[in-house]
Amino acid sequence: MRLNEDPLRFQSEGYCVFRNILDQEAILEARRQLDRLIKAMPDKTIVDDMGKTQVVPARPEHLVEPHVKETFWRRLCCHPRILDSVEKILGPDLLLIMSHLIVKPPSDGMAIKWHQDNPYWHSVEGTDIVTVWLALDDSTVQNGCMKVIPTSHEGYPELEMRKTDGRDLLGVEVQVTAELEERAAPVELKAGDLSIHDSFILHGSDANTSDRRRAGYTMRYANANTVHVDLAEHWVPVYQVRGTAKNATGEYIDLRPTHSADG
């Protein structure tokens, strides 16, 4: 299946691929920073389970919100070519609401069952929210690339999620029909490419059974004027990364080019 690379078709397809966003130097630096984080992982970590936290053995799939902790990842979230891609989908007024490094080790990377992103941010209201999936390694069918079901976001349905047997990353899944699953498109990316998908689209990925790592950085952006973030409930700071936020009901941290939050 040919992947959608036309931003004008994002609204109908629910996703879009952008090629060659990061150059080789930027990719190598991101990998160095990622390798450092992996080496520093604790034995245990706290993860969110549909609004509830639990302590689990630390895995590189669980490197959540690095942009809150480190300048490098904040700056990457503000990379002009990344934001230019997001602007083609959401417009010029952009918030950064979350991020997550998902690293599937070779031969051991966990599957991610069919799910939607939207149920994971109960503190955010609105539909103009997207996830950027930035490839730090080549992402292929063999090492468990993301798959999407095009057009499954239509009507913005929030679908029921059920518990799995726990041998996957999220521990929950949306049950899909065989007909829907046949429509799934593997989103194969070269390192430095990115995809953007709607927060309601069905997506997932298989386990990494190959001998190659699969690392991606997911960044969540929202339209600053059509999406409301309850800052009292949101568990991480919200950053203004481009444009204006005319209807803001609280203070966003300003990361636009003339400002800095590199403390």
Backbone as numpy.savetxt, mean C-alpha at the origin, in Angstrom:
# Nx Ny Nz CAx CAy CAz Cx Cy Cz
-3.14 -11.39 -19.52 -3.98 -10.19 -19.52 -3.10 -8.94 -19.52
-3.41 -8.02 -20.41 -2.65 -6.78 -20.47 -3.07 -5.86 -19.33
-2.08 -5.34 -18.59 -2.38 -4.49 -17.45 -2.75 -3.09 -17.89
-3.60 -2.44 -17.09 -3.98 -1.06 -17.37 -2.84 -0.11 -17.00
-2.36 0.66 -17.97 -1.34 1.68 -17.73 -1.85 3.07 -18.09
-3.16 3.22 -18.20 -3.78 4.49 -18.57 -4.51 5.07 -17.36
-4.00 6.18 -16.78 -4.67 6.77 -15.62 -6.13 7.14 -15.88
-6.48 7.42 -17.12 -7.86 7.79 -17.44 -8.81 6.61 -17.26
-8.27 5.40 -17.22 -9.10 4.21 -17.04 -9.12 3.74 -15.59
-8.46 4.48 -14.71 -8.41 4.06 -13.31 -9.81 3.97 -12.71
-10.65 4.94 -12.96 -11.97 4.95 -12.35 -12.78 3.71 -12.72
-12.64 3.25 -13.96 -13.39 2.07 -14.39 -12.69 0.77 -14.00
-11.36 0.72 -14.11 -10.62 -0.52 -13.85 -10.31 -0.72 -12.37
-10.11 0.39 -11.64 -9.79 0.29 -10.22 -8.32 0.20 -9.90
-7.47 0.25 -10.93 -6.02 0.20 -10.70 -5.32 0.75 -11.93
-4.03 1.09 -11.77 -3.21 1.55 -12.90 -1.75 1.31 -12.56
-0.96 0.95 -13.57 0.47 0.69 -13.42 1.26 1.85 -14.02
2.31 2.26 -13.32 3.21 3.31 -13.79 4.63 2.73 -13.81
5.30 2.87 -14.92 6.62 2.24 -15.11 7.77 3.22 -14.85
8.89 2.67 -14.38 10.16 3.39 -14.27 10.04 4.68 -13.45
9.45 4.57 -12.28 9.26 5.74 -11.42 10.54 6.06 -10.65
11.21 5.05 -10.12 12.47 5.26 -9.42 13.63 4.80 -10.29
14.74 5.57 -10.24 15.93 5.15 -10.98 16.73 4.14 -10.15
17.78 3.59 -10.75 18.54 2.52 -10.10 19.17 2.97 -8.79
19.68 4.19 -8.76 20.30 4.70 -7.53 19.29 4.75 -6.39
18.08 5.23 -6.68 17.04 5.31 -5.65 16.60 3.93 -5.19
16.52 2.99 -6.12 16.13 1.62 -5.77 17.17 1.00 -4.84
18.45 1.15 -5.17 19.51 0.55 -4.35 19.53 1.15 -2.96
19.31 2.46 -2.85 19.29 3.09 -1.53 18.10 2.61 -0.71
16.94 2.46 -1.36 15.77 1.94 -0.64 16.02 0.52 -0.15
16.69 -0.28 -0.96 17.01 -1.65 -0.52 17.98 -1.65 0.65
18.96 -0.75 0.63 19.90 -0.66 1.76 19.16 -0.30 3.05
18.27 0.68 2.93 17.50 1.09 4.11 16.59 -0.04 4.60
16.00 -0.76 3.66 15.14 -1.89 4.02 15.93 -3.00 4.69
17.08 -3.34 4.14 17.90 -4.40 4.74 18.28 -4.04 6.17
18.55 -2.76 6.41 18.88 -2.31 7.77 17.70 -2.55 8.72
16.49 -2.23 8.26 15.30 -2.44 9.10 15.09 -3.92 9.40
15.29 -4.75 8.39 15.09 -6.19 8.59 16.09 -6.73 9.62
17.34 -6.29 9.52 18.35 -6.77 10.48 18.04 -6.32 11.90
17.35 -5.19 12.04 17.05 -4.64 13.37 15.71 -5.11 13.93
15.02 -6.01 13.23 13.71 -6.46 13.70 13.80 -7.14 15.06
12.84 -6.88 15.95 12.79 -7.59 17.23 12.25 -9.01 17.04
12.22 -9.77 18.11 11.67 -11.13 18.04 10.16 -11.11 17.89
9.51 -10.13 18.54 8.05 -10.02 18.51 7.65 -8.64 17.99
6.45 -8.55 17.45 5.94 -7.26 16.99 4.44 -7.21 17.24
3.89 -5.99 17.23 2.45 -5.79 17.41 1.84 -5.50 16.05
0.79 -6.21 15.70 0.10 -5.99 14.43 -1.36 -5.70 14.70
-1.99 -5.05 13.72 -3.42 -4.73 13.81 -4.23 -5.86 13.19
-5.23 -6.31 13.90 -6.13 -7.36 13.42 -7.54 -6.79 13.41
-7.86 -6.08 12.31 -9.19 -5.49 12.14 -9.57 -4.62 13.35
-8.66 -3.70 13.72 -8.94 -2.79 14.81 -8.46 -3.25 16.17
-8.04 -4.51 16.27 -7.52 -5.04 17.53 -6.04 -5.36 17.34
-5.25 -5.11 18.38 -3.82 -5.38 18.27 -3.49 -6.73 18.89
-2.46 -7.36 18.33 -1.98 -8.62 18.90 -0.48 -8.71 18.71
0.17 -9.45 19.59 1.62 -9.66 19.53 1.88 -10.95 18.77
2.74 -10.87 17.75 3.05 -12.03 16.92 4.56 -12.09 16.69
5.09 -13.24 16.29 6.51 -13.30 15.92 6.80 -12.31 14.79
7.87 -11.57 14.91 8.21 -10.56 13.91 8.59 -11.22 12.59
8.06 -10.68 11.52 8.40 -11.12 10.17 8.58 -9.87 9.31
9.34 -9.97 8.21 9.55 -8.79 7.38 8.30 -8.34 6.63
7.22 -9.13 6.68 5.95 -8.66 6.12 5.28 -7.63 7.03
5.80 -7.45 8.24 5.14 -6.63 9.26 5.84 -5.29 9.52
6.57 -4.76 8.58 7.29 -3.50 8.80 6.34 -2.33 8.52
5.55 -1.97 9.54 4.48 -1.00 9.33 4.91 0.41 9.70
4.36 1.37 8.98 4.51 2.80 9.21 5.96 3.28 9.34
6.87 2.85 8.47 8.25 3.32 8.60 8.39 4.82 8.38
7.44 5.42 7.64 7.51 6.86 7.37 7.33 7.68 8.63
6.66 7.14 9.63 6.46 7.86 10.89 7.76 7.90 11.69
8.56 6.86 11.54 9.76 6.70 12.38 11.02 7.26 11.74
11.08 7.30 10.41 12.36 7.60 9.76 12.21 8.58 8.61
13.18 9.50 8.55 13.19 10.53 7.51 13.25 9.92 6.12
14.06 8.88 5.93 14.21 8.32 4.58 12.86 7.93 3.99
12.03 7.24 4.76 10.77 6.75 4.21 9.76 7.88 4.03
9.82 8.90 4.91 8.96 10.07 4.68 9.32 10.74 3.36
10.62 10.89 3.12 11.04 11.53 1.88 10.66 10.70 0.66
10.75 9.38 0.79 10.35 8.54 -0.34 8.86 8.70 -0.63
8.05 8.81 0.41 6.61 9.02 0.22 6.31 10.35 -0.47
7.26 11.28 -0.42 7.09 12.59 -1.05 7.87 12.71 -2.36
8.40 11.61 -2.86 9.17 11.64 -4.11 8.30 12.25 -5.20
8.81 13.26 -5.92 7.97 13.95 -6.91 7.33 13.03 -7.94
8.06 12.02 -8.40 7.49 11.15 -9.44 6.40 10.24 -8.86
6.53 9.87 -7.59 5.46 9.10 -6.95 4.22 9.98 -6.81
4.41 11.20 -6.29 3.26 12.09 -6.10 2.65 12.51 -7.43
3.46 12.67 -8.47 2.91 12.97 -9.80 1.98 11.85 -10.25
2.37 10.61 -9.99 1.53 9.47 -10.37 0.21 9.49 -9.59
0.30 9.74 -8.28 -0.91 9.78 -7.46 -1.81 10.94 -7.88
-1.20 12.07 -8.21 -2.00 13.23 -8.63 -2.82 12.93 -9.87
-2.31 12.09 -10.75 -3.08 11.73 -11.95 -4.34 10.95 -11.60
-4.38 10.38 -10.41 -5.54 9.60 -9.97 -6.44 10.41 -9.04
-5.85 11.07 -8.05 -6.63 11.73 -7.00 -6.72 13.24 -7.14
-5.92 13.84 -8.03 -5.88 15.29 -8.10 -4.73 15.84 -7.27
-4.59 17.19 -7.21 -3.38 17.81 -6.67 -3.31 17.96 -5.16
-4.40 17.70 -4.44 -4.44 17.92 -3.00 -4.34 16.58 -2.28
-3.18 16.30 -1.69 -2.89 14.92 -1.27 -2.47 14.83 0.19
-3.03 13.82 0.86 -2.61 13.43 2.21 -1.93 12.07 2.15
-0.93 11.89 2.97 -0.34 10.57 3.22 -0.89 10.08 4.55
-1.60 8.95 4.52 -2.27 8.51 5.75 -1.63 7.28 6.39
-0.92 6.46 5.63 -0.29 5.25 6.18 0.76 4.72 5.21
1.61 3.82 5.70 2.51 3.10 4.80 2.92 1.77 5.44
3.44 0.86 4.62 3.72 -0.50 5.09 4.71 -1.14 4.13
5.83 -1.58 4.64 6.78 -2.37 3.86 6.37 -3.84 3.97
6.13 -4.48 2.84 5.73 -5.89 2.83 6.82 -6.67 2.11
7.57 -7.45 2.87 8.71 -8.17 2.33 8.44 -9.67 2.46
8.35 -10.35 1.32 8.17 -11.80 1.32 9.54 -12.46 1.12
10.05 -13.13 2.15 11.35 -13.79 1.99 11.27 -14.93 0.98
12.39 -15.29 0.37 12.38 -16.42 -0.56 11.97 -17.71 0.14
11.11 -18.47 -0.53 10.65 -19.79 -0.08 9.78 -19.76 1.17
9.54 -18.57 1.73 8.86 -18.49 3.02 7.86 -17.33 3.09
7.73 -16.55 2.02 6.87 -15.38 2.06 5.40 -15.76 2.12
4.67 -15.14 3.02 3.29 -15.53 3.28 2.34 -15.04 2.19
1.30 -15.82 1.95 0.23 -15.40 1.04 -0.61 -14.31 1.70
-1.28 -13.53 0.87 -2.24 -12.53 1.33 -3.55 -12.83 0.61
-4.55 -13.22 1.35 -5.82 -13.64 0.75 -6.56 -12.45 0.16
-7.59 -12.76 -0.64 -8.39 -11.70 -1.25 -8.96 -10.79 -0.15
-8.79 -9.49 -0.35 -9.28 -8.53 0.64 -9.42 -7.17 -0.02
-10.03 -6.25 0.71 -10.07 -4.84 0.36 -9.26 -4.08 1.40
-8.70 -2.94 1.01 -7.95 -2.13 1.97 -8.86 -1.30 2.87
-9.97 -0.85 2.34 -10.79 0.13 3.05 -11.18 -0.26 4.47
-11.53 -1.51 4.77 -11.92 -1.84 6.15 -10.82 -1.65 7.18
-9.57 -1.48 6.74 -8.47 -1.38 7.69 -8.25 0.04 8.20
-8.95 1.02 7.67 -8.79 2.37 8.20 -10.15 2.94 8.61
-10.61 2.48 9.77 -11.91 2.89 10.29 -11.95 4.36 10.66
-10.79 5.00 10.80 -10.72 6.41 11.16 -10.77 7.33 9.95
-10.91 6.76 8.76 -10.88 7.54 7.52 -12.21 7.35 6.78
-12.84 8.46 6.40 -14.12 8.41 5.70 -13.97 9.02 4.31
-14.44 8.30 3.30 -14.38 8.79 1.93 -13.94 7.68 0.99
-14.10 7.93 -0.29 -13.73 6.92 -1.29 -12.52 7.33 -2.13
-12.07 8.57 -2.01 -10.92 9.01 -2.80 -9.62 8.67 -2.06
-9.39 7.37 -1.90 -8.23 6.85 -1.18 -7.61 5.75 -2.04
-6.30 5.77 -2.15 -5.63 4.75 -2.97 -4.42 4.20 -2.23
-4.00 3.03 -2.67 -2.75 2.43 -2.22 -1.76 2.42 -3.38
-0.59 2.96 -3.13 0.54 2.84 -4.06 1.34 1.61 -3.66
1.63 0.75 -4.63 2.47 -0.44 -4.38 3.74 -0.25 -5.20
4.81 0.16 -4.49 6.09 0.46 -5.13 7.00 -0.76 -5.04
7.44 -1.26 -6.19 8.30 -2.44 -6.22 9.75 -2.06 -5.90
10.29 -2.63 -4.82 11.70 -2.47 -4.50 12.53 -3.62 -5.04
11.89 -4.75 -5.28 12.46 -5.88 -6.03 11.54 -6.15 -7.21
12.03 -6.87 -8.21 11.12 -7.34 -9.26 10.02 -8.18 -8.60
8.79 -7.93 -9.01 7.64 -8.63 -8.43 6.97 -9.41 -9.55
7.00 -10.74 -9.43 6.54 -11.63 -10.50 5.55 -12.66 -9.95
4.94 -13.37 -10.86 4.05 -14.46 -10.43 4.81 -15.45 -9.57
6.06 -15.72 -9.94 6.85 -16.74 -9.24 7.14 -16.36 -7.79
7.38 -15.08 -7.51 7.68 -14.71 -6.12 6.51 -14.05 -5.40
5.32 -14.24 -5.94 4.11 -13.83 -5.21 3.69 -12.39 -5.43
3.66 -11.94 -6.68 3.23 -10.57 -6.96 1.77 -10.37 -6.58
1.40 -9.11 -6.42 0.00 -8.79 -6.15 -0.87 -9.14 -7.35
-2.10 -9.57 -7.07 -3.11 -9.79 -8.09 -4.30 -8.89 -7.76
-4.93 -8.34 -8.79 -6.14 -7.54 -8.59 -7.27 -8.14 -9.42
-8.49 -7.89 -8.99 -9.66 -8.25 -9.79 -10.22 -6.95 -10.35
-9.91 -6.63 -11.61 -10.34 -5.35 -12.19 -11.84 -5.15 -12.06
-12.23 -3.92 -11.81 -13.62 -3.44 -11.71 -14.33 -3.92 -10.45
-13.68 -4.68 -9.58 -14.37 -5.20 -8.39 -14.66 -4.13 -7.35
-14.16 -2.91 -7.58 -14.45 -1.79 -6.68 -15.75 -1.09 -7.01
-16.38 -1.44 -8.12 -17.55 -0.70 -8.62 -18.66 -0.65 -7.57
-19.17 0.56 -7.32 -20.21 0.74 -6.32 -19.67 0.86 -4.91
-18.37 0.71 -4.74 -17.70 0.80 -3.44 -18.35 -0.08 -2.38
-18.51 -1.38 -2.67 -19.09 -2.28 -1.66 -18.04 -2.66 -0.62
-18.39 -2.63 0.65 -17.49 -3.14 1.68 -17.90 -4.58 1.95
-17.10 -5.51 1.48 -17.47 -6.92 1.48 -17.09 -7.60 2.80
-17.85 -8.62 3.15 -17.62 -9.34 4.40 -16.29 -10.09 4.34
-15.52 -9.98 5.42 -14.27 -10.73 5.53 -14.42 -11.80 6.60
-13.90 -12.98 6.30 -13.99 -14.11 7.21 -12.60 -14.55 7.65
-12.53 -15.15 8.83 -11.27 -15.67 9.34 -10.75 -16.81 8.46
-9.44 -16.86 8.30 -8.80 -17.97 7.58 -8.19 -18.94 8.60
-7.43 -19.89 8.10 -6.76 -20.83 9.00 -5.52 -20.23 9.65
-5.21 -18.96 9.31 -4.11 -18.27 9.96 -2.75 -18.45 9.32
-2.69 -19.19 8.23 -1.38 -19.43 7.59 -1.06 -18.40 6.51
-1.77 -17.27 6.55 -1.54 -16.17 5.63 -1.24 -14.92 6.44
-0.91 -13.83 5.75 -0.46 -12.63 6.45 -1.57 -11.95 7.24
-2.76 -11.82 6.67 -3.83 -11.04 7.29 -4.72 -11.85 8.23
-4.87 -13.13 7.98 -5.74 -13.94 8.81 -7.21 -13.81 8.49
-7.54 -13.07 7.43 -8.93 -12.91 6.99 -8.95 -12.92 5.47
-10.14 -13.13 4.91 -10.28 -13.09 3.46 -11.71 -12.77 3.07
-11.85 -12.22 1.88 -13.15 -12.10 1.22 -13.30 -13.32 0.32
-14.37 -14.03 0.46 -14.60 -15.20 -0.39 -15.13 -14.73 -1.73
-14.46 -15.14 -2.80 -14.84 -14.71 -4.15 -15.27 -15.92 -4.96
-16.08 -15.66 -5.96 -16.55 -16.73 -6.83 -15.45 -17.16 -7.79
-15.59 -18.34 -8.35 -14.64 -18.82 -9.35 -14.61 -17.89 -10.55
-15.76 -17.34 -10.89 -15.84 -16.42 -12.04 -15.01 -15.17 -11.78
-15.11 -14.62 -10.57 -14.31 -13.45 -10.24 -12.82 -13.78 -10.25
-12.48 -14.91 -9.68 -11.07 -15.29 -9.59 -10.45 -15.47 -10.97
-11.23 -15.93 -11.92 -10.72 -16.09 -13.29 -10.35 -14.75 -13.92
-10.95 -13.67 -13.42 -10.66 -12.33 -13.96 -9.42 -11.70 -13.35
-8.82 -12.35 -12.37 -7.70 -11.76 -11.65 -6.52 -11.49 -12.58
-5.88 -10.35 -12.37 -4.73 -9.94 -13.18 -3.48 -9.88 -12.31
-2.45 -10.69 -12.59 -1.19 -10.56 -11.87 -0.51 -9.24 -12.22
-0.17 -8.45 -11.21 0.46 -7.15 -11.44 1.97 -7.32 -11.31
2.59 -7.76 -12.39 4.03 -7.97 -12.39 4.73 -6.62 -12.61
5.70 -6.33 -11.75 6.40 -5.05 -11.79 7.90 -5.27 -11.75
8.63 -4.41 -12.45 10.07 -4.33 -12.29 10.37 -3.42 -11.10
11.51 -3.63 -10.46 11.90 -2.72 -9.39 11.91 -1.29 -9.91
11.26 -0.39 -9.17 11.12 1.00 -9.59 9.80 1.32 -10.23
9.05 0.28 -10.65 7.67 0.48 -11.12 6.75 0.60 -9.90
5.54 1.13 -10.14 4.53 1.10 -9.10 3.16 0.89 -9.70
2.28 0.38 -8.87 0.87 0.31 -9.23 0.08 1.12 -8.21
-1.07 1.60 -8.62 -1.99 2.31 -7.72 -3.33 1.60 -7.81
-3.91 1.28 -6.65 -5.22 0.64 -6.69 -6.20 1.30 -5.72
-7.47 1.22 -6.09 -8.56 1.78 -5.30 -8.68 1.01 -3.98
-9.10 1.70 -2.93 -9.17 1.06 -1.62 -10.26 0.00 -1.52
-11.18 -0.05 -2.49 -12.25 -1.04 -2.46 -12.00 -2.23 -3.40
-10.96 -2.17 -4.22 -10.75 -3.25 -5.19 -10.27 -4.52 -4.47
-10.73 -5.66 -4.95 -10.27 -6.94 -4.40 -8.86 -7.24 -4.91
-7.97 -7.58 -4.00 -6.61 -7.91 -4.37 -6.01 -8.86 -3.34
-4.92 -9.49 -3.70 -4.23 -10.43 -2.83 -2.96 -10.90 -3.50
-2.32 -11.90 -2.94 -1.11 -12.45 -3.56 -0.84 -13.84 -3.01
-0.14 -14.63 -3.81 0.22 -15.99 -3.40 1.49 -15.97 -2.55
1.76 -17.09 -1.90 3.00 -17.23 -1.14 4.20 -17.15 -2.08
5.32 -16.73 -1.55 6.56 -16.71 -2.31 7.27 -18.06 -2.13
7.18 -18.89 -3.13 7.85 -20.20 -3.09 9.12 -20.21 -3.94
9.50 -19.05 -4.45 10.69 -18.96 -5.31 11.94 -18.78 -4.45
13.09 -18.65 -5.12 14.34 -18.40 -4.41 14.71 -16.92 -4.41
13.74 -16.05 -4.74 13.99 -14.60 -4.79 13.04 -13.87 -3.85
13.57 -12.87 -3.15 12.76 -12.04 -2.28 11.80 -11.20 -3.09
10.67 -10.84 -2.48 9.74 -9.89 -3.09 9.44 -8.79 -2.08
9.99 -7.61 -2.33 9.82 -6.47 -1.43 9.04 -5.37 -2.12
8.04 -4.85 -1.42 7.27 -3.72 -1.93 6.96 -2.75 -0.81
6.81 -1.48 -1.17 6.45 -0.44 -0.20 5.07 0.07 -0.55
4.10 -0.13 0.34 2.75 0.37 0.10 2.57 1.69 0.84
2.08 2.68 0.11 1.83 4.01 0.66 0.38 4.37 0.39
-0.32 4.84 1.42 -1.75 5.15 1.27 -1.94 6.66 1.23
-2.59 7.12 0.16 -2.84 8.54 -0.04 -4.33 8.79 -0.17
-4.73 10.01 0.20 -6.14 10.40 0.12 -6.25 11.81 -0.44
-7.39 12.08 -1.07 -7.69 13.44 -1.51 -7.94 14.29 -0.27
-7.17 15.36 -0.13 -7.20 16.16 1.10 -8.51 16.91 1.30
-9.32 17.05 0.25 -10.54 17.84 0.36 -11.82 17.03 0.31
-11.74 15.75 -0.05 -12.95 14.93 -0.11 -12.94 13.79 0.91
-11.82 13.60 1.58 -11.68 12.53 2.57 -11.51 13.15 3.95
-12.22 12.62 4.92 -12.12 13.09 6.31 -11.36 12.08 7.14
-10.34 12.55 7.85 -9.58 11.70 8.76 -9.87 12.14 10.19
-10.35 11.22 11.01 -10.58 11.49 12.43 -9.24 11.37 13.14
-8.60 12.51 13.35 -7.24 12.50 13.90 -7.20 11.97 15.32
-8.31 12.05 16.03 -8.35 11.50 17.39 -8.33 9.98 17.39
-8.81 9.38 16.30 -8.88 7.93 16.20 -7.74 7.34 15.37
-7.19 8.14 14.45 -6.14 7.62 13.57 -4.87 7.36 14.37
-4.23 6.23 14.16 -3.15 5.78 15.03 -1.78 6.31 14.65
-1.68 7.00 13.52 -0.40 7.61 13.13 -0.67 9.03 12.64
0.35 9.89 12.62 0.14 11.23 12.09 -0.29 11.20 10.63
-1.01 12.23 10.22 -1.41 12.40 8.83 -0.60 13.56 8.25
-0.08 13.37 7.05 0.83 14.33 6.44 0.21 14.95 5.20
0.31 16.28 5.09 -0.06 16.97 3.85 1.18 16.94 2.96
1.08 16.28 1.80 2.26 16.12 0.95 2.18 16.93 -0.34
1.00 17.43 -0.68 0.87 18.24 -1.89 -0.45 19.00 -1.84
-0.46 20.22 -2.41 -1.69 20.98 -2.56 -2.21 21.55 -1.25
-3.53 21.67 -1.14 -4.17 22.28 0.02 -5.18 21.32 0.63
-5.59 21.65 1.87 -6.63 20.88 2.56 -7.63 21.88 3.13
-8.55 22.32 2.29 -9.45 23.41 2.66 -10.44 23.01 3.75
-10.76 21.72 3.84 -11.79 21.29 4.79 -11.21 20.54 5.98
-9.94 20.72 6.25 -9.31 19.99 7.36 -9.96 20.36 8.68
-10.23 19.36 9.52 -10.82 19.59 10.84 -9.77 19.46 11.94
-8.54 19.27 11.58 -7.45 19.17 12.54 -6.16 19.52 11.86
-5.05 19.34 12.55 -3.76 19.73 12.01 -3.07 18.54 11.36
-2.68 18.72 10.10 -1.86 17.75 9.41 -0.40 18.22 9.48
0.51 17.29 9.51 1.93 17.64 9.47 2.29 17.97 8.03
2.92 19.11 7.84 3.16 19.62 6.49 4.48 19.09 5.93
4.37 18.29 4.88 5.56 17.77 4.20 5.69 18.31 2.79
4.97 19.37 2.49 5.10 19.95 1.15 6.51 20.53 0.98
6.98 20.73 -0.26 8.39 21.04 -0.50 8.97 22.20 0.28
8.16 23.20 0.64 8.70 24.35 1.36 8.70 24.13 2.87
8.29 22.93 3.31 8.23 22.62 4.73 9.06 21.38 5.02
9.27 21.09 6.30 10.08 19.93 6.67 9.53 19.29 7.94
9.60 17.96 7.97 9.28 17.21 9.20 10.34 16.13 9.37
11.59 16.54 9.30 12.70 15.59 9.28 13.34 15.39 10.65
12.61 15.73 11.70 13.20 15.62 13.03 13.53 14.21 13.44
